[in-house]
Amino acid sequence: MSKEKVLEALQNANDMMDAKGIMEATGLERADVDKAIKALRKEELVDSPKRCFYAVVK
């Protein structure tokens, strides 16, 4: 559930987002955002082009 929210927030963003921005966009707690990002990165759906910032892999 949280993975889908994080992925959707990143897809709708105009630029990279940090964890705080993702938290604000999704309403999720920091631990849930971190866990979702880790899973999405493992699935190669999300990348970190800049330290601590995330974007959808295109």
PDB file of N, CA, C and O in Angstrom:
ATOM      1  N   MET A   1       0.829  -1.207   0.000  1.00  0.00           N
ATOM      2  CA  MET A   1       0.000   0.000   0.000  1.00  0.00           C
ATOM      3  C   MET A   1       0.865   1.260   0.000  1.00  0.00           C
ATOM      4  O   MET A   1       0.676   2.142  -0.838  1.00  0.00           O
ATOM      5  N   SER A   2       1.809   1.349   0.932  1.00  0.00           N
ATOM      6  CA  SER A   2       2.637   2.555   0.989  1.00  0.00           C
ATOM      7  C   SER A   2       3.553   2.646  -0.229  1.00  0.00           C
ATOM      8  O   SER A   2       3.878   3.747  -0.673  1.00  0.00           O
ATOM      9  N   LYS A   3       3.977   1.498  -0.776  1.00  0.00           N
ATOM     10  CA  LYS A   3       4.810   1.534  -1.981  1.00  0.00           C
ATOM     11  C   LYS A   3       4.067   2.221  -3.114  1.00  0.00           C
ATOM     12  O   LYS A   3       4.645   3.036  -3.834  1.00  0.00           O
ATOM     13  N   GLU A   4       2.800   1.900  -3.276  1.00  0.00           N
ATOM     14  CA  GLU A   4       2.008   2.489  -4.346  1.00  0.00           C
ATOM     15  C   GLU A   4       1.842   3.988  -4.134  1.00  0.00           C
ATOM     16  O   GLU A   4       1.906   4.758  -5.093  1.00  0.00           O
ATOM     17  N   LYS A   5       1.629   4.411  -2.889  1.00  0.00           N
ATOM     18  CA  LYS A   5       1.476   5.844  -2.590  1.00  0.00           C
ATOM     19  C   LYS A   5       2.764   6.602  -2.909  1.00  0.00           C
ATOM     20  O   LYS A   5       2.728   7.677  -3.506  1.00  0.00           O
ATOM     21  N   VAL A   6       3.887   6.040  -2.511  1.00  0.00           N
ATOM     22  CA  VAL A   6       5.181   6.685  -2.754  1.00  0.00           C
ATOM     23  C   VAL A   6       5.452   6.752  -4.252  1.00  0.00           C
ATOM     24  O   VAL A   6       5.873   7.791  -4.760  1.00  0.00           O
ATOM     25  N   LEU A   7       5.216   5.664  -4.955  1.00  0.00           N
ATOM     26  CA  LEU A   7       5.444   5.640  -6.400  1.00  0.00           C
ATOM     27  C   LEU A   7       4.557   6.653  -7.100  1.00  0.00           C
ATOM     28  O   LEU A   7       5.011   7.356  -8.003  1.00  0.00           O
ATOM     29  N   GLU A   8       3.296   6.737  -6.695  1.00  0.00           N
ATOM     30  CA  GLU A   8       2.373   7.700  -7.295  1.00  0.00           C
ATOM     31  C   GLU A   8       2.826   9.135  -7.030  1.00  0.00           C
ATOM     32  O   GLU A   8       2.769   9.976  -7.927  1.00  0.00           O
ATOM     33  N   ALA A   9       3.272   9.419  -5.817  1.00  0.00           N
ATOM     34  CA  ALA A   9       3.743  10.766  -5.476  1.00  0.00           C
ATOM     35  C   ALA A   9       4.947  11.140  -6.337  1.00  0.00           C
ATOM     36  O   ALA A   9       5.041  12.269  -6.818  1.00  0.00           O
ATOM     37  N   LEU A  10       5.857  10.206  -6.529  1.00  0.00           N
ATOM     38  CA  LEU A  10       7.038  10.474  -7.345  1.00  0.00           C
ATOM     39  C   LEU A  10       6.670  10.638  -8.823  1.00  0.00           C
ATOM     40  O   LEU A  10       7.265  11.457  -9.522  1.00  0.00           O
ATOM     41  N   GLN A  11       5.703   9.872  -9.291  1.00  0.00           N
ATOM     42  CA  GLN A  11       5.274   9.996 -10.683  1.00  0.00           C
ATOM     43  C   GLN A  11       4.602  11.343 -10.928  1.00  0.00           C
ATOM     44  O   GLN A  11       4.732  11.910 -12.013  1.00  0.00           O
ATOM     45  N   ASN A  12       3.894  11.854  -9.946  1.00  0.00           N
ATOM     46  CA  ASN A  12       3.175  13.123 -10.096  1.00  0.00           C
ATOM     47  C   ASN A  12       4.065  14.337  -9.859  1.00  0.00           C
ATOM     48  O   ASN A  12       3.675  15.463 -10.165  1.00  0.00           O
ATOM     49  N   ALA A  13       5.251  14.113  -9.317  1.00  0.00           N
ATOM     50  CA  ALA A  13       6.160  15.224  -9.018  1.00  0.00           C
ATOM     51  C   ALA A  13       6.808  15.741 -10.295  1.00  0.00           C
ATOM     52  O   ALA A  13       7.051  14.982 -11.234  1.00  0.00           O
ATOM     53  N   ASN A  14       7.083  17.034 -10.317  1.00  0.00           N
ATOM     54  CA  ASN A  14       7.758  17.637 -11.466  1.00  0.00           C
ATOM     55  C   ASN A  14       9.264  17.461 -11.404  1.00  0.00           C
ATOM     56  O   ASN A  14       9.965  17.665 -12.395  1.00  0.00           O
ATOM     57  N   ASP A  15       9.758  17.080 -10.231  1.00  0.00           N
ATOM     58  CA  ASP A  15      11.200  16.966 -10.021  1.00  0.00           C
ATOM     59  C   ASP A  15      11.449  15.875  -8.985  1.00  0.00           C
ATOM     60  O   ASP A  15      10.511  15.227  -8.520  1.00  0.00           O
ATOM     61  N   MET A  16      12.701  15.677  -8.629  1.00  0.00           N
ATOM     62  CA  MET A  16      13.045  14.721  -7.590  1.00  0.00           C
ATOM     63  C   MET A  16      12.414  15.159  -6.266  1.00  0.00           C
ATOM     64  O   MET A  16      12.135  16.339  -6.054  1.00  0.00           O
ATOM     65  N   MET A  17      12.199  14.190  -5.390  1.00  0.00           N
ATOM     66  CA  MET A  17      11.641  14.495  -4.071  1.00  0.00           C
ATOM     67  C   MET A  17      12.515  13.858  -2.996  1.00  0.00           C
ATOM     68  O   MET A  17      13.095  12.792  -3.200  1.00  0.00           O
ATOM     69  N   ASP A  18      12.599  14.528  -1.850  1.00  0.00           N
ATOM     70  CA  ASP A  18      13.263  13.921  -0.711  1.00  0.00           C
ATOM     71  C   ASP A  18      12.208  13.250   0.165  1.00  0.00           C
ATOM     72  O   ASP A  18      11.010  13.363  -0.097  1.00  0.00           O
ATOM     73  N   ALA A  19      12.655  12.558   1.196  1.00  0.00           N
ATOM     74  CA  ALA A  19      11.729  11.814   2.054  1.00  0.00           C
ATOM     75  C   ALA A  19      10.694  12.741   2.700  1.00  0.00           C
ATOM     76  O   ALA A  19       9.528  12.372   2.837  1.00  0.00           O
ATOM     77  N   LYS A  20      11.122  13.939   3.094  1.00  0.00           N
ATOM     78  CA  LYS A  20      10.188  14.878   3.719  1.00  0.00           C
ATOM     79  C   LYS A  20       9.080  15.276   2.742  1.00  0.00           C
ATOM     80  O   LYS A  20       7.909  15.335   3.116  1.00  0.00           O
ATOM     81  N   GLY A  21       9.449  15.545   1.508  1.00  0.00           N
ATOM     82  CA  GLY A  21       8.463  15.891   0.490  1.00  0.00           C
ATOM     83  C   GLY A  21       7.508  14.739   0.214  1.00  0.00           C
ATOM     84  O   GLY A  21       6.312  14.948   0.011  1.00  0.00           O
ATOM     85  N   ILE A  22       8.038  13.537   0.208  1.00  0.00           N
ATOM     86  CA  ILE A  22       7.196  12.349  -0.004  1.00  0.00           C
ATOM     87  C   ILE A  22       6.244  12.181   1.169  1.00  0.00           C
ATOM     88  O   ILE A  22       5.076  11.843   0.977  1.00  0.00           O
ATOM     89  N   MET A  23       6.731  12.414   2.380  1.00  0.00           N
ATOM     90  CA  MET A  23       5.879  12.323   3.571  1.00  0.00           C
ATOM     91  C   MET A  23       4.721  13.313   3.470  1.00  0.00           C
ATOM     92  O   MET A  23       3.575  12.968   3.757  1.00  0.00           O
ATOM     93  N   GLU A  24       5.026  14.539   3.064  1.00  0.00           N
ATOM     94  CA  GLU A  24       3.990  15.572   2.939  1.00  0.00           C
ATOM     95  C   GLU A  24       2.986  15.232   1.845  1.00  0.00           C
ATOM     96  O   GLU A  24       1.792  15.489   1.993  1.00  0.00           O
ATOM     97  N   ALA A  25       3.466  14.657   0.752  1.00  0.00           N
ATOM     98  CA  ALA A  25       2.591  14.333  -0.372  1.00  0.00           C
ATOM     99  C   ALA A  25       1.698  13.129  -0.103  1.00  0.00           C
ATOM    100  O   ALA A  25       0.588  13.037  -0.627  1.00  0.00           O
ATOM    101  N   THR A  26       2.195  12.203   0.722  1.00  0.00           N
ATOM    102  CA  THR A  26       1.460  10.952   0.932  1.00  0.00           C
ATOM    103  C   THR A  26       0.764  10.856   2.281  1.00  0.00           C
ATOM    104  O   THR A  26      -0.198  10.104   2.434  1.00  0.00           O
ATOM    105  N   GLY A  27       1.248  11.614   3.260  1.00  0.00           N
ATOM    106  CA  GLY A  27       0.697  11.503   4.609  1.00  0.00           C
ATOM    107  C   GLY A  27       1.243  10.314   5.372  1.00  0.00           C
ATOM    108  O   GLY A  27       0.737   9.973   6.441  1.00  0.00           O
ATOM    109  N   LEU A  28       2.282   9.676   4.827  1.00  0.00           N
ATOM    110  CA  LEU A  28       2.874   8.515   5.480  1.00  0.00           C
ATOM    111  C   LEU A  28       3.921   8.941   6.511  1.00  0.00           C
ATOM    112  O   LEU A  28       4.455  10.049   6.451  1.00  0.00           O
ATOM    113  N   GLU A  29       4.199   8.051   7.445  1.00  0.00           N
ATOM    114  CA  GLU A  29       5.256   8.274   8.431  1.00  0.00           C
ATOM    115  C   GLU A  29       6.616   8.050   7.771  1.00  0.00           C
ATOM    116  O   GLU A  29       6.707   7.386   6.739  1.00  0.00           O
ATOM    117  N   ARG A  30       7.672   8.607   8.369  1.00  0.00           N
ATOM    118  CA  ARG A  30       9.022   8.508   7.812  1.00  0.00           C
ATOM    119  C   ARG A  30       9.460   7.055   7.641  1.00  0.00           C
ATOM    120  O   ARG A  30      10.038   6.700   6.613  1.00  0.00           O
ATOM    121  N   ALA A  31       9.192   6.218   8.633  1.00  0.00           N
ATOM    122  CA  ALA A  31       9.607   4.805   8.552  1.00  0.00           C
ATOM    123  C   ALA A  31       8.934   4.103   7.377  1.00  0.00           C
ATOM    124  O   ALA A  31       9.558   3.285   6.701  1.00  0.00           O
ATOM    125  N   ASP A  32       7.662   4.420   7.130  1.00  0.00           N
ATOM    126  CA  ASP A  32       6.938   3.810   6.014  1.00  0.00           C
ATOM    127  C   ASP A  32       7.491   4.291   4.678  1.00  0.00           C
ATOM    128  O   ASP A  32       7.606   3.511   3.732  1.00  0.00           O
ATOM    129  N   VAL A  33       7.830   5.570   4.601  1.00  0.00           N
ATOM    130  CA  VAL A  33       8.414   6.125   3.373  1.00  0.00           C
ATOM    131  C   VAL A  33       9.765   5.471   3.098  1.00  0.00           C
ATOM    132  O   VAL A  33      10.042   5.060   1.970  1.00  0.00           O
ATOM    133  N   ASP A  34      10.602   5.374   4.126  1.00  0.00           N
ATOM    134  CA  ASP A  34      11.926   4.766   3.954  1.00  0.00           C
ATOM    135  C   ASP A  34      11.818   3.311   3.503  1.00  0.00           C
ATOM    136  O   ASP A  34      12.557   2.872   2.621  1.00  0.00           O
ATOM    137  N   LYS A  35      10.904   2.574   4.106  1.00  0.00           N
ATOM    138  CA  LYS A  35      10.704   1.166   3.761  1.00  0.00           C
ATOM    139  C   LYS A  35      10.212   1.035   2.313  1.00  0.00           C
ATOM    140  O   LYS A  35      10.672   0.166   1.572  1.00  0.00           O
ATOM    141  N   ALA A  36       9.280   1.898   1.921  1.00  0.00           N
ATOM    142  CA  ALA A  36       8.743   1.860   0.560  1.00  0.00           C
ATOM    143  C   ALA A  36       9.824   2.213  -0.463  1.00  0.00           C
ATOM    144  O   ALA A  36       9.927   1.567  -1.505  1.00  0.00           O
ATOM    145  N   ILE A  37      10.623   3.229  -0.170  1.00  0.00           N
ATOM    146  CA  ILE A  37      11.696   3.638  -1.089  1.00  0.00           C
ATOM    147  C   ILE A  37      12.699   2.503  -1.247  1.00  0.00           C
ATOM    148  O   ILE A  37      13.137   2.205  -2.358  1.00  0.00           O
ATOM    149  N   LYS A  38      13.056   1.881  -0.153  1.00  0.00           N
ATOM    150  CA  LYS A  38      14.011   0.767  -0.204  1.00  0.00           C
ATOM    151  C   LYS A  38      13.471  -0.347  -1.102  1.00  0.00           C
ATOM    152  O   LYS A  38      14.209  -0.888  -1.925  1.00  0.00           O
ATOM    153  N   ALA A  39      12.199  -0.690  -0.952  1.00  0.00           N
ATOM    154  CA  ALA A  39      11.587  -1.744  -1.765  1.00  0.00           C
ATOM    155  C   ALA A  39      11.516  -1.331  -3.236  1.00  0.00           C
ATOM    156  O   ALA A  39      11.802  -2.136  -4.122  1.00  0.00           O
ATOM    157  N   LEU A  40      11.137  -0.082  -3.496  1.00  0.00           N
ATOM    158  CA  LEU A  40      11.031   0.407  -4.875  1.00  0.00           C
ATOM    159  C   LEU A  40      12.395   0.476  -5.554  1.00  0.00           C
ATOM    160  O   LEU A  40      12.507   0.224  -6.754  1.00  0.00           O
ATOM    161  N   ARG A  41      13.420   0.813  -4.798  1.00  0.00           N
ATOM    162  CA  ARG A  41      14.777   0.841  -5.367  1.00  0.00           C
ATOM    163  C   ARG A  41      15.242  -0.568  -5.698  1.00  0.00           C
ATOM    164  O   ARG A  41      15.896  -0.791  -6.717  1.00  0.00           O
ATOM    165  N   LYS A  42      14.901  -1.518  -4.832  1.00  0.00           N
ATOM    166  CA  LYS A  42      15.268  -2.914  -5.072  1.00  0.00           C
ATOM    167  C   LYS A  42      14.593  -3.436  -6.339  1.00  0.00           C
ATOM    168  O   LYS A  42      15.185  -4.219  -7.082  1.00  0.00           O
ATOM    169  N   GLU A  43      13.360  -3.006  -6.586  1.00  0.00           N
ATOM    170  CA  GLU A  43      12.615  -3.403  -7.785  1.00  0.00           C
ATOM    171  C   GLU A  43      13.016  -2.562  -9.002  1.00  0.00           C
ATOM    172  O   GLU A  43      12.504  -2.766 -10.103  1.00  0.00           O
ATOM    173  N   GLU A  44      13.937  -1.616  -8.792  1.00  0.00           N
ATOM    174  CA  GLU A  44      14.448  -0.728  -9.843  1.00  0.00           C
ATOM    175  C   GLU A  44      13.358   0.144 -10.469  1.00  0.00           C
ATOM    176  O   GLU A  44      13.418   0.465 -11.655  1.00  0.00           O
ATOM    177  N   LEU A  45      12.364   0.523  -9.666  1.00  0.00           N
ATOM    178  CA  LEU A  45      11.318   1.440 -10.106  1.00  0.00           C
ATOM    179  C   LEU A  45      11.651   2.880  -9.744  1.00  0.00           C
ATOM    180  O   LEU A  45      11.158   3.822 -10.364  1.00  0.00           O
ATOM    181  N   VAL A  46      12.499   3.034  -8.726  1.00  0.00           N
ATOM    182  CA  VAL A  46      12.888   4.356  -8.227  1.00  0.00           C
ATOM    183  C   VAL A  46      14.411   4.397  -8.137  1.00  0.00           C
ATOM    184  O   VAL A  46      15.057   3.403  -7.804  1.00  0.00           O
ATOM    185  N   ASP A  47      14.963   5.560  -8.438  1.00  0.00           N
ATOM    186  CA  ASP A  47      16.408   5.758  -8.380  1.00  0.00           C
ATOM    187  C   ASP A  47      16.698   6.981  -7.523  1.00  0.00           C
ATOM    188  O   ASP A  47      15.806   7.777  -7.229  1.00  0.00           O
ATOM    189  N   SER A  48      17.943   7.116  -7.132  1.00  0.00           N
ATOM    190  CA  SER A  48      18.370   8.275  -6.359  1.00  0.00           C
ATOM    191  C   SER A  48      19.460   9.010  -7.137  1.00  0.00           C
ATOM    192  O   SER A  48      20.649   8.784  -6.907  1.00  0.00           O
ATOM    193  N   PRO A  49      19.053   9.898  -8.067  1.00  0.00           N
ATOM    194  CA  PRO A  49      20.035  10.616  -8.881  1.00  0.00           C
ATOM    195  C   PRO A  49      20.887  11.593  -8.073  1.00  0.00           C
ATOM    196  O   PRO A  49      21.991  11.946  -8.487  1.00  0.00           O
ATOM    197  N   LYS A  50      20.383  12.020  -6.945  1.00  0.00           N
ATOM    198  CA  LYS A  50      21.094  12.947  -6.067  1.00  0.00           C
ATOM    199  C   LYS A  50      20.895  12.415  -4.649  1.00  0.00           C
ATOM    200  O   LYS A  50      19.804  11.964  -4.301  1.00  0.00           O
ATOM    201  N   ARG A  51      21.924  12.468  -3.850  1.00  0.00           N
ATOM    202  CA  ARG A  51      21.848  11.903  -2.505  1.00  0.00           C
ATOM    203  C   ARG A  51      20.607  12.381  -1.743  1.00  0.00           C
ATOM    204  O   ARG A  51      20.348  13.579  -1.623  1.00  0.00           O
ATOM    205  N   CYS A  52      19.853  11.407  -1.235  1.00  0.00           N
ATOM    206  CA  CYS A  52      18.638  11.643  -0.426  1.00  0.00           C
ATOM    207  C   CYS A  52      17.458  12.192  -1.235  1.00  0.00           C
ATOM    208  O   CYS A  52      16.457  12.602  -0.648  1.00  0.00           O
ATOM    209  N   PHE A  53      17.553  12.209  -2.540  1.00  0.00           N
ATOM    210  CA  PHE A  53      16.443  12.612  -3.396  1.00  0.00           C
ATOM    211  C   PHE A  53      16.115  11.443  -4.320  1.00  0.00           C
ATOM    212  O   PHE A  53      16.998  10.691  -4.734  1.00  0.00           O
ATOM    213  N   TYR A  54      14.828  11.306  -4.634  1.00  0.00           N
ATOM    214  CA  TYR A  54      14.378  10.136  -5.380  1.00  0.00           C
ATOM    215  C   TYR A  54      13.525  10.543  -6.576  1.00  0.00           C
ATOM    216  O   TYR A  54      12.844  11.569  -6.570  1.00  0.00           O
ATOM    217  N   ALA A  55      13.590   9.691  -7.607  1.00  0.00           N
ATOM    218  CA  ALA A  55      12.808   9.926  -8.823  1.00  0.00           C
ATOM    219  C   ALA A  55      12.453   8.573  -9.426  1.00  0.00           C
ATOM    220  O   ALA A  55      13.134   7.576  -9.185  1.00  0.00           O
ATOM    221  N   VAL A  56      11.387   8.551 -10.209  1.00  0.00           N
ATOM    222  CA  VAL A  56      10.957   7.338 -10.890  1.00  0.00           C
ATOM    223  C   VAL A  56      11.923   7.051 -12.021  1.00  0.00           C
ATOM    224  O   VAL A  56      12.335   7.961 -12.741  1.00  0.00           O
ATOM    225  N   VAL A  57      12.285   5.788 -12.179  1.00  0.00           N
ATOM    226  CA  VAL A  57      13.145   5.376 -13.281  1.00  0.00           C
ATOM    227  C   VAL A  57      12.333   5.418 -14.560  1.00  0.00           C
ATOM    228  O   VAL A  57      11.220   4.894 -14.615  1.00  0.00           O
ATOM    229  N   LYS A  58      12.893   6.047 -15.597  1.00  0.00           N
ATOM    230  CA  LYS A  58      12.154   6.199 -16.866  1.00  0.00           C
ATOM    231  C   LYS A  58      12.712   5.280 -17.918  1.00  0.00           C
ATOM    232  O   LYS A  58      12.223   5.265 -19.048  1.00  0.00           O
TER     233      LYS A  58
END
